[in-house]
Amino acid sequence: MFKGMKPVFWWGLALLYGYPFLMMILEMNIPGLTYHVKIGNAPLSFLYAHVIALLVVPMTVAILYWYVLEQEEKKSGAQTQGVKKNG
């Protein structure tokens, strides 16, 4: 089922699921991390859970998927037209 998936898919999947798992492990192992560490008046968990996990990580994965696949398409298009790259 996953045999034909490109490596960028697995990198994105690891980023989307690895970040929350890492934060969960840190919250369980560092006493007081959840509500005692604050930025301004908001707990730090609000920053990494709401801002980073809901906005930054998905946007990064979306750009990663778009950019890598676009570069592969350009590369394959150049090869089908007979253009050789130097390097």
FENBEL-V303749 format. One line per field, one symbol per residue. ss: DSSP state (a for helix, b for strand, c for the rest). phi: phi as a letter, one per 30 degrees, with the letter a starting at -180 (. if undefined). burial: 1 if it has 16 or more other C-alpha atoms within 10 Angstrom, else 0. A space follows every 50 residues. Layout:
ss: ???
phi: ???
burial: ???
This chain:
ss: ccccccaaaaaaaaaaaaaaaaaaaaaaaccccccccbbccbbaaaaaaa aaaaaaaaaaaaaaaaaaaaaaaaaaaaaaccccccc
phi: .cdcddedddddddddcdddddddddddccdiddbddbciccdddddddd dddccddddddddedddddddddddddddddidcddk
burial: 00000000000100110010000000000000010000000001100100 0010001000100100000000000000000000000
